[in-house]
Amino acid sequence: MTTAQTTELSPKNLSDANERNKRRQGFLMAFPAYAYLLIFFAFPLGIVVVYSFATRNRFGGTDLSDWNFDSYIRLNDEVLRNILFRSFTLALLTTVICLLVAYPFSYFLATRTPTIRNVLLVFVMIPFWSNFLVRNYAWRVLLGSDGPVSRLTELLGLGETRILFTPTAIVLGLVYGFLPFMILPLYASLERLDWSVLEAARDLGATGFQTLRKVTIPLSMPGVIAGSILVFIPSFGAFVTPEILGGGREVLLGSFIVSQFLEARNWPVGAATSTVLMAVMLASALLYFRKGGRTL
């Protein structure tokens, strides 16, 4: 056997060839998924970005030959700033309420026996068994002036309750719709805690509140971050819930984007607003992976 043949059959070369073969097989197996994401995700997003630099002509069409930043400059208008602030405030309030409700429930869930956990998890997943649109219309019936909530307050002598078509109704609908997205990551994080660490904290004299604040919450922070992102992002760009429970009276970011595409026929502004929203989503995802996504 020659020196060249010996070199070709060396363990290092065989290992490199095996590694290349594994990478090739992995790429071929994942190619359908890559192609699907490229065609139905990357290309549409690219089109939206391109349209955000286009110009709206006087006939309501879009001129792709004249690229500029006018649509992004318009995002600084006072009207749109108010819409962004209102959407951000409601999304933040929804996230905080979901976190306050989901954390104790997730902690209770993580400390139960497997049988009780499974039953409670089924209850958490039950809302996903029905259409999101149907659930919002159900809330519209509940919160209506002739609905059960209003009739109950009348029986109690508190008068008619007018919640429907208010920011309160929107927040209630958003909390109901996105609460499971907060519970599930928190449960996954709390369920994997090393409970001996909590017992050690109590043995060292820490109170229950101190243990929660200095041990439990920091260790469950990946779940907090993941759940907050999963709730805040869809709440920030929500369209269905504000339209049904808000009656279109509260113009939020999702409603504004839809109106720019369908009513105002100003595709560049709608695309620019969508691009900014996608940038916020991307920044949030990067924050999640940097701060705790790997440990969840």
C-alpha positions as CSV (number, residue, x, y, z in Angstrom):
1,M,0.0,0.0,0.0
2,T,1.4,3.4,-1.0
3,T,1.9,6.4,1.3
4,A,-1.0,8.3,-0.5
5,Q,-3.4,5.4,0.1
6,T,-2.4,5.1,3.7
7,T,-3.0,8.9,4.1
8,E,-6.5,8.6,2.5
9,L,-7.4,5.8,4.9
10,S,-6.2,7.5,8.0
11,P,-8.6,7.8,11.0
12,K,-8.8,11.6,10.6
13,N,-9.8,11.4,7.0
14,L,-12.3,8.7,7.7
15,S,-13.8,10.7,10.5
16,D,-14.0,13.8,8.3
17,A,-15.7,11.9,5.5
18,N,-18.2,10.4,8.0
19,E,-19.0,13.8,9.3
20,R,-19.5,15.2,5.8
21,N,-21.8,12.3,5.0
22,K,-23.9,12.9,8.2
23,R,-24.2,16.6,7.3
24,R,-25.3,15.7,3.8
25,Q,-27.9,13.3,5.0
26,G,-29.1,15.8,7.6
27,F,-29.5,18.5,4.9
28,L,-31.4,16.1,2.6
29,M,-33.8,15.1,5.4
30,A,-34.4,18.8,6.3
31,F,-34.6,20.0,2.7
32,P,-38.4,19.8,2.5
33,A,-38.8,21.9,5.6
34,Y,-36.2,24.4,4.4
35,A,-38.0,24.7,1.0
36,Y,-41.4,25.1,2.8
37,L,-40.1,27.9,5.0
38,L,-38.3,29.6,2.1
39,I,-41.4,29.6,-0.2
40,F,-44.1,30.3,2.3
41,F,-42.3,32.3,5.0
42,A,-39.1,34.0,3.7
43,F,-40.4,35.0,0.3
44,P,-43.6,36.6,1.6
45,L,-41.6,38.5,4.3
46,G,-39.2,39.7,1.6
47,I,-42.2,41.0,-0.4
48,V,-43.5,42.9,2.6
49,V,-40.1,44.5,3.1
50,V,-39.8,45.5,-0.5
51,Y,-43.3,47.0,-0.5
52,S,-42.4,49.0,2.6
53,F,-39.9,51.0,0.5
54,A,-42.4,51.5,-2.4
55,T,-44.5,54.6,-3.2
56,R,-48.3,54.9,-3.2
57,N,-49.5,56.6,-6.4
58,R,-52.6,58.9,-6.5
59,F,-54.8,56.1,-7.9
60,G,-54.2,53.9,-4.8
61,G,-51.7,51.6,-6.6
62,T,-48.1,50.9,-5.5
63,D,-45.1,52.1,-7.5
64,L,-42.2,49.7,-7.0
65,S,-39.8,51.8,-9.1
66,D,-39.5,54.7,-6.7
67,W,-38.0,53.4,-3.5
68,N,-37.8,55.7,-0.5
69,F,-38.2,55.9,3.3
70,D,-41.4,57.9,3.3
71,S,-43.5,55.1,4.8
72,Y,-41.1,54.7,7.7
73,I,-40.9,58.4,8.2
74,R,-44.7,58.5,8.4
75,L,-44.6,56.0,11.3
76,N,-43.5,59.0,13.4
77,D,-46.8,60.7,12.9
78,E,-48.7,61.6,16.1
79,V,-51.7,59.5,15.2
80,L,-49.6,56.4,14.6
81,R,-47.5,57.1,17.7
82,N,-50.8,57.1,19.7
83,I,-51.8,53.8,18.1
84,L,-48.4,52.2,18.9
85,F,-48.5,53.5,22.5
86,R,-52.1,52.2,23.0
87,S,-51.2,48.8,21.5
88,F,-48.0,48.6,23.6
89,T,-49.9,49.5,26.8
90,L,-52.6,46.9,26.3
91,A,-50.1,44.2,25.3
92,L,-48.0,45.0,28.3
93,L,-51.0,45.0,30.6
94,T,-52.1,41.6,29.1
95,T,-48.7,40.2,29.7
96,V,-48.5,41.3,33.3
97,I,-51.9,40.0,34.1
98,C,-51.2,36.6,32.4
99,L,-47.9,36.4,34.4
100,L,-49.6,37.2,37.7
101,V,-52.3,34.6,37.1
102,A,-50.1,31.9,35.5
103,Y,-47.2,31.8,37.9
104,P,-49.0,30.6,41.0
105,F,-51.1,28.2,38.9
106,S,-48.0,26.8,37.2
107,Y,-46.3,26.5,40.6
108,F,-49.3,24.6,42.0
109,L,-49.4,22.5,38.8
110,A,-45.7,21.6,39.1
111,T,-46.0,20.5,42.8
112,R,-49.0,18.1,42.2
113,T,-49.0,14.4,41.6
114,P,-48.7,13.2,37.9
115,T,-52.4,12.3,37.8
116,I,-53.5,15.8,39.0
117,R,-51.0,17.4,36.6
118,N,-52.4,15.6,33.6
119,V,-56.0,16.6,34.5
120,L,-55.1,20.2,35.0
121,L,-53.1,20.3,31.8
122,V,-56.1,19.1,29.9
123,F,-58.1,21.9,31.4
124,V,-55.4,24.4,30.2
125,M,-55.5,22.9,26.7
126,I,-59.3,22.8,26.4
127,P,-59.6,26.3,24.9
128,F,-57.5,25.2,22.0
129,W,-60.2,22.7,21.1
130,S,-62.4,25.5,19.8
131,N,-61.8,28.2,17.2
132,F,-60.3,31.4,18.4
133,L,-62.9,33.4,16.6
134,V,-65.7,31.5,18.3
135,R,-64.2,32.0,21.7
136,N,-64.1,35.8,21.1
137,Y,-67.8,35.8,20.1
138,A,-68.5,33.9,23.3
139,W,-66.9,36.6,25.3
140,R,-69.0,39.1,23.4
141,V,-72.1,37.4,24.6
142,L,-70.9,37.2,28.2
143,L,-69.9,40.9,28.3
144,G,-72.9,42.3,26.4
145,S,-75.4,44.6,28.1
146,D,-77.9,41.7,28.2
147,G,-75.3,39.0,29.0
148,P,-74.8,37.1,32.2
149,V,-72.3,39.5,33.7
150,S,-74.6,42.5,33.3
151,R,-77.6,40.6,34.6
152,L,-75.7,39.4,37.6
153,T,-74.7,43.0,38.5
154,E,-78.3,44.0,38.1
155,L,-79.4,41.3,40.5
156,L,-76.9,42.5,43.0
157,G,-78.2,46.0,42.7
158,L,-75.1,47.4,41.0
159,G,-76.8,48.4,37.9
160,E,-76.1,47.5,34.3
161,T,-72.5,46.7,33.5
162,R,-71.1,48.2,30.3
163,I,-67.8,46.3,29.6
164,L,-68.2,45.4,25.9
165,F,-66.5,47.7,23.4
166,T,-64.1,49.0,26.0
167,P,-60.4,48.5,26.6
168,T,-61.3,46.4,29.6
169,A,-63.1,43.9,27.3
170,I,-60.1,43.8,25.0
171,V,-57.8,43.0,27.8
172,L,-60.1,40.3,29.2
173,G,-60.3,38.7,25.7
174,L,-56.5,38.9,25.2
175,V,-55.8,37.4,28.7
176,Y,-58.2,34.6,28.1
177,G,-56.8,33.8,24.7
178,F,-53.1,33.9,25.5
179,L,-53.1,32.7,29.1
180,P,-52.2,29.1,28.1
181,F,-49.1,30.5,26.3
182,M,-47.9,31.8,29.6
183,I,-48.8,28.8,31.7
184,L,-47.2,26.1,29.6
185,P,-43.6,27.6,29.5
186,L,-43.8,28.4,33.2
187,Y,-44.9,24.9,34.0
188,A,-42.1,23.4,31.9
189,S,-39.6,25.6,33.8
190,L,-40.9,25.0,37.3
191,E,-41.5,21.3,36.8
192,R,-37.8,20.8,36.1
193,L,-36.6,22.7,39.2
194,D,-34.2,21.0,41.6
195,W,-36.5,21.1,44.7
196,S,-33.6,20.2,46.9
197,V,-32.3,23.7,46.3
198,L,-35.5,25.2,47.7
199,E,-35.4,22.9,50.7
200,A,-31.8,24.0,51.3
201,A,-32.9,27.6,51.3
202,R,-35.5,26.9,53.9
203,D,-33.1,24.9,56.0
204,L,-30.7,28.0,56.0
205,G,-33.5,30.1,57.5
206,A,-35.1,31.7,54.4
207,T,-38.8,32.4,54.6
208,G,-41.2,31.2,52.0
209,F,-41.3,34.7,50.4
210,Q,-37.5,35.0,50.4
211,T,-37.2,31.5,48.9
212,L,-39.6,32.5,46.2
213,R,-37.9,35.8,45.4
214,K,-34.3,34.7,45.6
215,V,-34.4,31.1,44.4
216,T,-37.6,30.0,42.7
217,I,-38.2,33.1,40.5
218,P,-34.5,33.3,39.3
219,L,-34.4,29.6,38.5
220,S,-37.7,29.8,36.6
221,M,-36.8,33.0,34.7
222,P,-36.4,31.2,31.3
223,G,-40.1,30.2,31.5
224,V,-41.0,33.8,32.5
225,I,-39.2,35.2,29.5
226,A,-40.6,32.6,27.1
227,G,-44.1,33.1,28.3
228,S,-43.9,36.9,28.3
229,I,-42.7,36.9,24.7
230,L,-45.4,34.4,23.6
231,V,-48.1,36.6,25.1
232,F,-46.7,40.1,24.4
233,I,-46.0,39.6,20.7
234,P,-49.4,38.4,19.6
235,S,-51.1,40.8,21.9
236,F,-49.2,43.7,20.4
237,G,-50.4,42.9,16.9
238,A,-53.8,41.5,17.8
239,F,-56.6,42.1,15.3
240,V,-59.5,39.7,16.0
241,T,-60.0,40.4,19.7
242,P,-59.9,44.2,19.5
243,E,-62.3,44.2,16.5
244,I,-64.9,41.9,18.1
245,L,-64.7,42.9,21.8
246,G,-63.6,46.5,21.1
247,G,-66.1,47.1,18.3
248,G,-63.4,48.9,16.3
249,R,-63.6,51.8,18.7
250,E,-60.0,51.2,19.9
251,V,-57.7,51.4,16.9
252,L,-54.8,49.1,17.6
253,L,-51.8,48.2,15.6
254,G,-53.3,45.1,14.0
255,S,-56.4,47.1,13.0
256,F,-54.3,49.9,11.6
257,I,-52.3,47.5,9.4
258,V,-55.4,45.8,8.0
259,S,-57.0,49.2,7.3
260,Q,-53.9,50.3,5.4
261,F,-54.1,47.3,3.1
262,L,-57.8,46.9,2.6
263,E,-59.4,50.3,3.1
264,A,-56.8,53.1,2.6
265,R,-55.0,51.0,-0.1
266,N,-51.7,52.4,1.2
267,W,-49.7,49.2,1.0
268,P,-46.3,50.9,1.6
269,V,-47.4,52.2,5.0
270,G,-49.0,48.9,5.9
271,A,-45.9,47.0,4.9
272,A,-43.6,49.4,6.8
273,T,-45.7,49.0,10.0
274,S,-45.7,45.2,9.5
275,T,-41.9,45.2,9.0
276,V,-41.4,47.2,12.3
277,L,-43.7,44.7,14.1
278,M,-41.6,41.8,12.7
279,A,-38.4,43.5,13.8
280,V,-39.8,43.7,17.3
281,M,-40.7,40.0,17.2
282,L,-37.2,39.1,16.0
283,A,-35.6,41.3,18.7
284,S,-37.8,39.6,21.3
285,A,-36.8,36.1,20.0
286,L,-33.1,37.0,20.1
287,L,-33.6,38.3,23.7
288,Y,-35.2,35.0,24.7
289,F,-32.4,32.8,23.2
290,R,-29.7,35.0,24.8
291,K,-31.3,35.3,28.2
292,G,-32.6,31.8,28.9
293,G,-33.9,30.0,25.8
294,R,-31.1,27.4,25.9
295,T,-31.9,26.4,29.5
296,L,-35.6,26.0,29.2
